[in-house]
Amino acid sequence: MERSAPMKKEPDQNQPNTHPLSKTPAPADLKSMTLGQLRQFLSAMGEKPYRAEQIYEWLHVRHITSFEQMTNISKSLRSRLEDSAVLTVLRPLQIHNSRLDGTKKYLFALPDGNVIESVRMKYRHGNSVCISSQVGCRMGCRFCASAIDGLVRNLHVSEMLEQVYRVGQDIGERISHVVVMGMGEPLDNFENLLRFLTMLSDDHGIRIGQRNITVSTCGIIPRIRELADTRLSITLALSLHAASQEARRKLMPVAEKYPLQAVIEACDDYFAKTGRRITFEYSLIRGINDAKADAERLSRLLKNKNCHVNLIPVNPVRERPYEQPDREAALAFQNILEKNKINVTIRREIGRDINGACGQLRKSYAAGHEM
Ligand code: SAH
């Protein structure tokens, strides 16, 4: 992506294989490799290709945490792997249980000491994990806690997968759904995101159906178009939050670069290409975007589109003055959309007591804040 004024600095490049301070390549990140890449890696070591299937299964089905656990792999290969590759494992630093619902928030330490958050949500249809895609975020949305400290770095593929694997292991239940709605802008970490989505849903790994995966974006148009071209059957969620360009750019700096009408067009094209219905997310903020006139404007914007609108009463963020509308105002807003035949739900607020709700994820541990 090109640089744009309102966004924070460029991310460090996300390739795990080169350390910026040394000319020696860092050890290969085994868990970030697709099965094909792992085959190549092993054949370059002079190993038989079928070893790749075995190792892939240890990593992505059994979720082992050390090379030693690969019991069908010879000791000598294991020790050669240990010398030439790393096994990325996330360590839970804290786990918070909501008293209100089955939500659990995990604070994970990355191998380099950075800290990220993931959230497990329990629904009737199964367990969903909300994962982070970056450490911090450079998009600067005014109402979002994740934006406050800017971007630190992109997550590696292994670090995104590990969030799903570790949560699954902790709860001892199958994870059926994944939403990329935690800290970070997934389309700002695009290549890693694509590989993550492929590996999450491929037959040799954890096999989460693409239809059960949702990726949420603030609206980076070129990446939305590229995502459509991949023909992955995932759900795209677009963070809208305002129905006019003028109102949207005040809340979301990214709108300066990618204006509302152009984002809507990109979403229309996404639907035309993929047949996947877009979800529009709209945080209701008292006195900012929650008036009846806003609901009417939103209805006009989305009229006759095959889409779904998720209304999210804005979650409080300490540094920001934004407040939720009262229940009646939210219901009135919803009614207007319904009258205009737009599919709409008010999102159940989950995990609010543990700051696990949308826009409340932050580097709280690293920053020394209490949660
Ligand atoms: N960067 C991505 C995904 C992360 S945020 C995106 O922008 O979509 C996931 C969703 O939570 C987005 O719709 C985001 O706008 C919303 N959100 C952020 N802060 C929020 C808050 N304080 N209250 C409610 N929703 C919030």
Residues whose N, C-alpha, C, O or C-beta is under 5 A from the ligand:
A	BS01	SAH	F143 C144 A145 V180 M181 G182 G184 E185 P186 S216 T217 C218 S239 E281 S283 I312 P313 V314 N315 C358 G359
